[in-house]
Amino acid sequence: MSTYPFRTALVTGASSGIGEAMVEILAADGVATVVVARRADRLEAIAERLSRIEVLAADLTTEDGVAAVGRRIAEADRPIDLVVNNAGFGTCGAFHALDADRLVEEIDLNVRALTRLSHVALGAMVARERGWLLNVSSVASFQPAPTLAVYAATKAYVTSLTESLHEEMRGHGVSVSALCPGLTRTEFQSVSNLTGNTSTYPGFAWADAHDVARYGLESVAKNRAVAVPGALYKALAAGSAMTPRPLARRLAGLARKR
């Protein structure tokens, strides 16, 4: 018996971390899945060990890459039930000292590509009156994050956009959810140059990628607007909403200086 209502899916950022974990969970449930990432070799390796996998190598920081994935989502004769916008990265460091081109690339992936693919997905899903859209955000979307300023800003956009789309889709038969995980053991830390800071966080603060992925899939299936995995991060997200912004900024700055 199927666990999820969707029978086809497309997952971006599928070559590692939460995206790869989602693909494994979907494959175990018999969901035919299109896997999207830049690294074709990793996608091919996933296709070799899992069933019903379609490989689509694409760089979502480029127009061509976004267009290719958009065309696949829009194919009427091979409809995609679930679209997961998981691809994204962060850049750690003092904003003024970071490479500006990398920051723009981060915005292109985290914001621009996600917006374009969400637009294509909802267009196809509304026409069918059926579909699920899961945008992977972060608990960083709920408060300032000095030294991760652009990442937090992009994720604030993702969470806000997704909540708005959740409301717009009422009555259309389409579910839209934002997954907002906290610290999760993936390649994100090395890509974002955070490896030197990870030891400052206790073990209980870290989540397993499969647990986060499963929670995200269950949440979009239930049409939760915002899904924050783990009691710790639920409390932090709730607390951030009640904390005065000047205090939130100061606390965030002090935490980054530890």
Summary of the structure (lengths in Angstrom):
residues: 258
radius of gyration: 17.6
end to end distance: 48.8
largest distance: 53.7
contacts: 876
relative contact order: 0.13
helix: 53%
strand: 14%
